[in-house]
Each structure stands twice: as structure tokens, then as C-alpha cells.
Amino acid sequence: MSFLSNSSTVHVEVRLRCTNIRLSTIRAGLETALQQYFQSAISLPRNVSFVPELPFDQAQLVETVLLERDNGDGRALQSTGTKFRFHFYEPKRAEPHCSSGIFDEGGSGDTDGTVGVMAADHVLLPASQFVGLWENLIYESGLKEKLLKFALSALTFSQHRVNTNVIACNRLLLLHGPPGTGKTSLCRALAQKLAIRTQGSYAYTHLVEINSHSLFSKWFSESGKLVARLFAKIGELVADPKNLVCVLIDEVESLAYARNAMSSSEPRDAMRVVNAVLTQLDDIKTCSNVLILATSNLAQSIDLAFLDRADIRQYIGYPDMTAIRAIYKTMLAELMSVGVVQREALEAEDAEEGLLTQLAEQSVGLSGRRLRKLPLLAHAQYTSSDLFELDQKISLSDFLDAMMMALEKHLGEQRLLKLESLEEL
């Protein structure tokens, strides 16, 4: 089965409710019902999950449906010439502890009774905790789709056993940029998306998130061995061709710090860790069912040999005004859906007073993480005012005013911090 599609293909991701019915039993009927629904619907939401209107017995099986093209095209569907590719999945529920236990390091070789650390978290995908993550991550147009296309192309090359001595393909993707821009979340969302899109070829998709800081031992020369042991355990998953294994190395500069920047006083163990990581990456790339995802806040600190192994290095910066405005709209829509803010048309409010546009303009330069904290700060700001009445929904204009006040307060605190830093210098 090919992972890739052309521009006329629309992917239909159908999230199913928990049921004891086998997927093969219900798939054909659901495909037919959804095809008929798409043909009869006047307009269909694009790139956002929605609940389709289906006959009762089939509606009981479907949680949500997501329609999207690989190029992120949001144009309306054409009644003819559109090819649908269906992906049915049921998210796995998170266990009380999300690791399967095979990545525990029992004291990292210690013999003094030290409690062991978790070398990596292991999650079976698609996972319930990552549902909706891909759609709610907002970047410049086409960025997410570019990464998805790369990952699918890399897996296609590996499935076709392309000779890597002829065509370099390490299946290593590096996201770098300032903190708070959603690099780790994007890697998780990408792994979730791959789990949904490649289920015809892989029965299971695993996400292994390496805890970089746990791989440094207080015992001399032990850290390199910890890296080797961890990748040996990853190799156990990779050994089964039915598994697709996505390995996420967050803050990879901790494990792959530039060796040429190490001083003579640096512990030799740090260099051994870098050597071990590079060796393990070279070994694991021979397996066709593994993809390495790495993030970094300090790309300039990463060893050149690691950077050279990355097939794609994508900078993830702060959102521009268009992305900021879209982020605010999704957050306000969420507050409306849960009943905190009154349901009102965002476009009408913005056209009348321009509050949303003003807010977006003044938010340029903030990270996505900071932007997503503003609604909570704004709510606290609003409930401290005389306008607040218990159990009453907040009007959209009042809440936007509160968000503006919370933003101005944050920007003021930032200016004070900068002044204090300059005074210390």
C-alpha cells in the first residue's frame, strides 16, 4: 500500500468509539455511508474534526471525522473528481503510567539503593492524549504538511529498500528553534498522524520519547553504556516488522553536544555519549520501520556529525500575525463551546471593533506556549473586575478586553525583566 497521494486525494480520518466489533466488519458499511453523506452535504468542514450526520446505527460507531489534503488545501470539495482515502482508527487509552516498563533503568547501574529512572516513555499510537493535537498546532502555511510528506516519503524509500549507499536516507528529522514554539508537540502529532496514515502497512505504531537527562550516570563511563542499552531495547520493538517505531529525542543537544566545543575540563563521559548516540543512529537506520524525530532549542550546540545525519532540519519560530490570529480564534471557539464565553461570531466582532486584530498585532514576538496561557490569565483578570457575575457567560468583547489587559501586563513584566538583566550587566 502506498503512503503517498496526489493533490486530488482527500484523506478521511474516522475516529471510532470504543466497540467490540472488528474494524473489518464495520469498515465497508461506514465507507459507503460516509461517501453518501459527503455527496449530499452542502458544505463540509475542512482540516477540523466534526461529527457527521449518519444513520443511527452507524452514528453510534463514529466519534469524529477529519477531512484534509496532504498540502493543507482548505478549498471546498468538488462533487466530482475527488478521491477519498479512508483511515479508521480507535485511539488507545493512556495507562496510569504511559511507559510499558521496558525502558526503566534500574538505578542506572547503581548499587547504593538509588531508585531507578525512566530512560524513555513508551506510548502505543494512535493515543487518546494526542487526539486533536495536529489540527490545533498552527504554523505558517504548509509547514506541517511538508514534514508529513517528508516522513511518508522516507518510509516509502525504506519500504522499497532503496540503497542508502546510493541515496542518503537516515529517516532523521530535526526541529529547532526557540523554546515554547511547539516542537515537541509537533513531533508527537506527526507520530500520531503517521500511525493513522500507515496502518495498512504497520499493525502497531510506537512512540518512544527518550529522557535525555536520565542517560547521564554519576558513574564514570556508564552513560555511553546506558545509551547502548536504551537503543538495544528500542531494537527489540524494531525487530518486529509489523511495528512502526518513532523515536523522539527531545532537547537532543543534551546527548549530541558539539564535541569540538568541549573543553579539556569536560568529563570524557560527555564525549562517549555523543559517540554512542551517533553509533546507535547508524545501526538503527538499517531497519526500515523506524523514524527518528529530534528537537533542539540550541541547534548551534549540536555536534556537526549529528546535524549532517539529519535529512531535514526545520526551523520552528515564533508565530506570525496570521498564525497568532488563528490561534486566538481556536482558543475563543473552545471557550465558547464549553460555555465560558458567549457564542458570538468572531468575524462580526472583529469587523466592528477590531479587538481580535489589535490583540494579534500586539502579540507578535510571543511564543505559542505564552499565547495559549493568555485566556486563563484573562479570565482571572475579568473575574477580578466589577463586571463579573457568577454563573454568567462572558461576552466576547469583554473577554477580548480582558485578554488585552493580560497581554499588556505580560509585556510590561517582560520589559522589567530586560531592564533588570541590563542593570546586572
C-alpha positions as CSV (number, residue, x, y, z in Angstrom):
1,M,0.0,0.0,0.0
2,S,1.4,3.4,-0.9
3,F,1.6,6.1,1.8
4,L,1.5,9.0,-0.6
5,S,-1.3,10.6,-2.5
6,N,-1.9,13.2,-5.2
7,S,-3.5,16.6,-4.9
8,S,-7.0,15.4,-5.7
9,T,-7.0,12.9,-2.8
10,V,-8.8,13.8,0.4
11,H,-7.9,11.8,3.5
12,V,-10.8,10.9,5.7
13,E,-9.7,10.1,9.2
14,V,-12.5,8.4,11.1
15,R,-12.1,8.2,14.8
16,L,-14.2,5.4,16.2
17,R,-15.9,4.9,19.5
18,C,-14.8,2.0,21.7
19,T,-16.5,-1.1,20.5
20,N,-16.0,-4.8,20.4
21,I,-16.9,-5.0,16.7
22,R,-14.0,-5.8,14.4
23,L,-12.9,-3.0,12.2
24,S,-13.1,-5.2,9.1
25,T,-16.7,-5.9,9.9
26,I,-17.9,-2.2,10.0
27,R,-15.5,-0.6,7.5
28,A,-17.3,-1.3,4.3
29,G,-20.7,-0.1,5.6
30,L,-19.2,3.1,7.1
31,E,-17.3,3.9,3.9
32,T,-20.5,3.7,1.9
33,A,-22.5,5.8,4.4
34,L,-19.8,8.5,4.6
35,Q,-19.4,8.6,0.8
36,Q,-23.2,9.2,0.5
37,Y,-23.0,11.9,3.3
38,F,-20.2,13.7,1.5
39,Q,-22.1,13.8,-1.8
40,S,-25.3,15.1,-0.2
41,A,-23.7,17.7,2.2
42,I,-23.8,21.3,1.0
43,S,-20.6,22.2,2.7
44,L,-18.1,20.2,4.8
45,P,-15.6,21.4,7.4
46,R,-12.0,21.1,6.3
47,N,-9.0,20.5,8.4
48,V,-11.1,20.4,11.6
49,S,-12.8,17.4,13.2
50,F,-16.6,17.3,13.0
51,V,-19.5,14.9,13.7
52,P,-21.2,13.7,10.5
53,E,-24.9,13.1,10.3
54,L,-25.2,9.3,9.7
55,P,-27.9,6.7,10.2
56,F,-28.3,5.9,13.9
57,D,-26.6,2.5,13.9
58,Q,-23.6,3.9,12.1
59,A,-23.5,7.2,14.0
60,Q,-23.1,5.1,17.2
61,L,-19.8,3.9,15.9
62,V,-18.2,7.2,14.8
63,E,-16.8,9.8,17.2
64,T,-15.5,12.4,14.7
65,V,-14.4,12.7,11.1
66,L,-11.5,14.8,9.8
67,L,-11.1,15.8,6.1
68,E,-7.8,17.1,4.8
69,R,-5.4,17.1,1.9
70,D,-1.6,16.5,2.3
71,N,-0.9,20.0,1.0
72,G,-3.2,21.6,3.6
73,D,-5.6,22.9,0.9
74,G,-8.7,24.2,2.6
75,R,-10.8,24.7,-0.6
76,A,-14.3,23.3,-0.8
77,L,-14.7,19.7,-2.0
78,Q,-15.7,19.2,-5.6
79,S,-18.6,16.8,-6.2
80,T,-16.7,15.1,-8.9
81,G,-13.0,14.1,-9.3
82,T,-12.4,13.8,-5.6
83,K,-10.8,10.6,-4.4
84,F,-11.3,9.7,-0.8
85,R,-8.8,7.6,1.2
86,F,-10.3,6.3,4.4
87,H,-8.4,5.8,7.7
88,F,-10.3,4.2,10.5
89,Y,-8.8,4.2,14.0
90,E,-9.7,3.8,17.6
91,P,-7.3,5.7,20.0
92,K,-5.6,3.8,22.7
93,R,-6.3,5.0,26.2
94,A,-3.3,6.1,28.3
95,E,-2.3,3.7,31.0
96,P,-1.8,5.0,34.6
97,H,1.9,5.1,33.7
98,C,2.5,5.7,30.0
99,S,5.6,3.6,29.8
100,S,5.4,-0.1,29.2
101,G,8.2,-0.6,31.7
102,I,10.8,-1.9,29.2
103,F,12.6,1.4,29.3
104,D,13.2,1.5,33.1
105,E,16.8,1.9,34.1
106,G,17.1,0.2,37.5
107,G,19.3,2.7,39.2
108,S,21.5,3.2,36.2
109,G,23.9,0.6,37.4
110,D,24.0,2.0,40.9
111,T,24.4,-0.4,43.8
112,D,23.6,2.0,46.6
113,G,19.8,1.5,46.5
114,T,19.2,4.5,44.3
115,V,15.7,4.4,42.8
116,G,15.8,3.8,39.0
117,V,14.9,6.4,36.5
118,M,12.8,6.2,33.4
119,A,15.1,6.2,30.4
120,A,12.2,6.7,28.0
121,D,8.4,6.9,27.8
122,H,6.7,4.4,25.6
123,V,3.2,5.1,24.1
124,L,1.2,3.0,21.7
125,L,-0.3,5.1,18.9
126,P,-2.8,6.5,18.0
127,A,-3.2,7.6,21.6
128,S,-6.2,9.3,23.1
129,Q,-4.0,12.0,24.7
130,F,-2.8,13.2,21.3
131,V,-6.3,13.4,19.6
132,G,-6.8,16.8,18.0
133,L,-3.1,17.8,18.6
134,W,-2.3,18.0,14.9
135,E,-5.2,20.2,13.9
136,N,-4.7,22.6,16.9
137,L,-1.0,23.2,16.1
138,I,-0.9,26.3,14.0
139,Y,2.2,27.4,12.0
140,E,3.0,29.0,8.7
141,S,1.0,27.6,5.8
142,G,2.3,24.3,4.6
143,L,4.8,23.6,7.3
144,K,3.1,20.6,8.9
145,E,2.2,19.1,5.6
146,K,5.8,19.5,4.5
147,L,7.0,17.4,7.5
148,L,4.3,14.8,6.9
149,K,5.3,14.5,3.3
150,F,8.9,14.0,4.2
151,A,8.1,11.3,6.8
152,L,5.9,9.4,4.3
153,S,8.5,9.7,1.6
154,A,11.2,8.5,3.9
155,L,9.1,5.5,4.9
156,T,8.3,4.8,1.2
157,F,12.0,4.7,0.4
158,S,12.7,2.3,3.3
159,Q,9.8,0.0,2.3
160,H,11.2,-0.1,-1.2
161,R,14.7,-1.0,0.2
162,V,16.4,2.0,-1.5
163,N,20.1,1.5,-1.2
164,T,21.3,4.2,1.3
165,N,24.8,3.9,0.0
166,V,23.4,5.3,-3.3
167,I,20.7,7.7,-1.9
168,A,21.2,9.1,1.6
169,C,18.1,8.5,3.8
170,N,18.6,8.3,7.5
171,R,14.9,9.0,8.4
172,L,16.1,11.6,10.9
173,L,14.1,14.8,11.2
174,L,15.3,17.7,13.4
175,L,13.1,20.6,14.5
176,H,15.0,23.5,16.0
177,G,14.1,27.0,17.3
178,P,13.4,29.0,20.4
179,P,11.6,27.4,23.4
180,G,7.8,27.4,23.5
181,T,7.2,27.1,19.8
182,G,5.6,23.6,20.0
183,K,8.5,21.5,18.6
184,T,7.9,18.5,20.9
185,S,4.1,18.7,20.4
186,L,4.6,18.8,16.7
187,C,6.8,15.6,16.8
188,R,4.1,13.8,18.9
189,A,1.4,15.0,16.5
190,L,3.4,13.9,13.5
191,A,3.9,10.4,15.0
192,Q,0.2,10.2,15.7
193,K,-0.6,11.2,12.1
194,L,1.8,8.5,10.8
195,A,0.1,5.9,13.0
196,I,-3.3,6.7,11.3
197,R,-2.0,7.0,7.8
198,T,0.2,3.9,7.7
199,Q,-2.0,1.4,9.5
200,G,-2.4,-0.5,6.2
201,S,1.3,-1.4,6.4
202,Y,2.0,-1.5,10.1
203,A,-0.1,-3.2,12.7
204,Y,1.3,-1.1,15.6
205,T,2.9,2.3,15.9
206,H,5.1,3.0,18.9
207,L,6.3,6.4,20.2
208,V,9.4,6.2,22.3
209,E,10.3,9.5,24.0
210,I,13.9,9.4,25.2
211,N,14.5,11.1,28.5
212,S,17.9,12.6,27.6
213,H,18.8,13.7,31.1
214,S,18.3,10.2,32.6
215,L,21.1,8.9,30.4
216,F,23.9,10.6,32.3
217,S,25.3,8.5,35.1
218,K,27.3,9.6,38.1
219,W,29.5,6.6,37.5
220,F,32.4,7.1,35.2
221,S,31.9,5.7,31.6
222,E,28.4,4.5,32.4
223,S,26.5,7.0,30.3
224,G,27.6,5.5,27.0
225,K,26.5,2.1,28.1
226,L,23.1,3.5,29.1
227,V,22.6,4.9,25.6
228,A,23.6,1.5,24.1
229,R,21.2,-0.4,26.4
230,L,18.3,2.0,25.6
231,F,18.8,1.6,21.9
232,A,19.0,-2.2,22.4
233,K,15.5,-2.1,23.9
234,I,14.3,0.1,21.1
235,G,15.8,-2.5,18.8
236,E,13.5,-5.1,20.3
237,L,10.5,-3.2,19.1
238,V,12.0,-2.5,15.7
239,A,12.8,-6.2,15.3
240,D,9.1,-6.9,14.6
241,P,8.4,-5.7,11.0
242,K,4.7,-5.2,12.0
243,N,5.8,-2.3,14.2
244,L,6.5,1.3,13.1
245,V,8.7,2.9,15.8
246,C,9.0,6.7,16.1
247,V,11.9,7.7,18.4
248,L,11.6,11.2,19.8
249,I,14.8,12.7,21.2
250,D,13.8,16.0,22.9
251,E,16.5,18.6,23.5
252,V,18.9,16.5,21.5
253,E,21.8,18.9,22.3
254,S,21.9,17.2,25.7
255,L,23.0,13.9,24.1
256,A,24.7,15.3,20.9
257,Y,26.6,18.3,22.2
258,A,29.3,19.5,19.8
259,R,32.5,17.7,20.5
260,N,34.7,20.4,19.1
261,A,33.2,22.8,21.6
262,M,34.0,20.6,24.6
263,S,36.8,22.0,26.8
264,S,39.6,19.8,28.3
265,S,37.8,20.1,31.6
266,E,34.6,18.5,30.2
267,P,34.1,14.9,31.5
268,R,35.2,12.4,29.0
269,D,31.8,10.7,29.5
270,A,30.1,13.5,27.6
271,M,32.1,12.7,24.5
272,R,31.4,9.0,24.9
273,V,27.6,9.8,25.0
274,V,27.9,11.6,21.7
275,N,29.9,8.8,20.1
276,A,27.4,6.3,21.4
277,V,24.4,8.2,20.1
278,L,25.9,8.5,16.6
279,T,26.9,4.8,16.5
280,Q,23.4,3.7,17.6
281,L,21.7,6.0,15.0
282,D,23.9,4.5,12.3
283,D,23.0,1.0,13.4
284,I,19.2,1.6,13.7
285,K,18.8,3.3,10.3
286,T,19.4,-0.1,8.7
287,C,15.9,-1.1,9.9
288,S,13.2,0.1,7.6
289,N,10.5,0.6,10.2
290,V,12.0,3.3,12.4
291,L,11.8,7.2,12.2
292,I,13.9,9.5,14.4
293,L,12.4,12.8,15.5
294,A,14.7,15.3,17.3
295,T,14.1,18.7,18.8
296,S,16.5,21.4,19.9
297,N,16.4,24.9,21.4
298,L,20.1,25.3,20.8
299,A,20.9,23.9,17.3
300,Q,24.2,25.7,17.2
301,S,25.3,23.5,20.1
302,I,24.6,20.2,18.3
303,D,27.5,18.1,17.0
304,L,28.1,18.6,13.3
305,A,28.1,14.8,12.7
306,F,24.5,14.7,14.1
307,L,23.4,17.7,12.0
308,D,24.9,16.0,8.9
309,R,22.8,12.9,9.6
310,A,19.5,14.8,9.7
311,D,17.7,14.5,6.4
312,I,15.7,17.6,7.1
313,R,16.3,20.5,9.5
314,Q,13.2,22.6,10.0
315,Y,13.3,25.9,11.9
316,I,10.2,26.5,14.1
317,G,10.0,30.1,15.0
318,Y,7.5,32.3,16.8
319,P,4.1,32.6,15.0
320,D,3.4,35.5,12.7
321,M,0.3,37.7,13.0
322,T,-1.8,35.4,10.7
323,A,-0.9,32.4,12.8
324,I,-1.5,34.3,16.1
325,R,-4.9,35.3,15.0
326,A,-5.8,31.7,14.1
327,I,-4.5,30.5,17.5
328,Y,-6.7,33.1,19.3
329,K,-9.7,32.1,17.2
330,T,-9.3,28.4,18.1
331,M,-9.0,29.2,21.8
332,L,-12.0,31.5,21.8
333,A,-14.0,28.9,19.9
334,E,-13.1,26.4,22.6
335,L,-14.2,28.7,25.4
336,M,-17.5,29.3,23.6
337,S,-18.1,25.5,23.1
338,V,-17.6,24.8,26.8
339,G,-19.8,27.8,27.9
340,V,-17.2,30.2,29.4
341,V,-17.7,32.8,26.7
342,Q,-21.0,33.7,25.0
343,R,-21.4,32.2,21.5
344,E,-20.8,35.1,19.0
345,A,-19.4,35.4,15.5
346,L,-15.7,36.2,15.8
347,E,-15.6,37.9,12.4
348,A,-18.5,40.2,13.1
349,E,-17.0,41.3,16.4
350,D,-13.6,41.9,14.9
351,A,-15.1,43.9,11.9
352,E,-17.0,46.1,14.4
353,E,-14.3,46.9,16.9
354,G,-11.1,45.3,15.6
355,L,-10.3,43.8,19.0
356,L,-9.0,40.5,17.8
357,T,-6.8,42.1,15.1
358,Q,-5.4,44.5,17.7
359,L,-4.7,41.7,20.1
360,A,-2.9,39.7,17.4
361,E,-0.8,42.7,16.3
362,Q,0.4,43.3,19.9
363,S,1.1,39.6,20.4
364,V,3.7,39.4,17.6
365,G,7.0,38.1,19.1
366,L,5.4,35.8,21.7
367,S,5.8,32.0,21.7
368,G,2.8,29.8,21.1
369,R,3.2,28.5,24.7
370,R,2.8,32.0,26.0
371,L,-0.2,32.8,23.7
372,R,-2.1,29.7,25.0
373,K,-1.7,30.9,28.6
374,L,-3.4,34.2,28.0
375,P,-7.1,33.0,28.1
376,L,-6.5,31.7,31.7
377,L,-4.8,35.0,32.7
378,A,-7.6,37.0,31.0
379,H,-10.3,35.0,32.9
380,A,-8.6,35.7,36.2
381,Q,-8.3,39.4,35.2
382,Y,-12.0,39.5,34.3
383,T,-13.2,37.8,37.4
384,S,-11.4,40.4,39.4
385,S,-13.4,43.2,37.8
386,D,-16.8,44.6,38.8
387,L,-18.3,43.2,35.5
388,F,-18.0,39.7,36.7
389,E,-21.2,37.9,37.8
390,L,-21.2,34.3,39.0
391,D,-22.6,31.7,36.5
392,Q,-22.9,34.3,33.8
393,K,-21.2,33.7,30.4
394,I,-18.7,36.4,29.5
395,S,-19.4,38.5,26.4
396,L,-16.8,38.2,23.6
397,S,-15.9,41.9,23.6
398,D,-15.4,41.8,27.4
399,F,-13.2,38.8,27.2
400,L,-11.1,40.3,24.4
401,D,-10.7,43.4,26.6
402,A,-9.5,41.2,29.4
403,M,-7.1,39.3,27.1
404,M,-5.7,42.7,26.0
405,M,-5.2,43.7,29.7
406,A,-3.5,40.4,30.4
407,L,-1.3,40.8,27.4
408,E,-0.2,44.3,28.4
409,K,0.6,43.1,31.9
410,H,2.8,40.3,30.5
411,L,4.6,42.7,28.1
412,G,5.2,45.1,31.0
413,E,6.7,42.3,33.0
414,Q,8.9,41.3,30.1
415,R,10.2,44.9,29.8
416,L,11.0,44.9,33.6
417,L,12.9,41.6,33.3
418,K,15.0,43.0,30.4
419,L,15.8,46.2,32.4
420,E,16.9,44.1,35.4
421,S,19.1,42.0,33.1
422,L,20.8,45.1,31.7
423,E,21.4,46.5,35.2
424,E,23.1,43.3,36.2
425,L,25.4,43.6,33.2
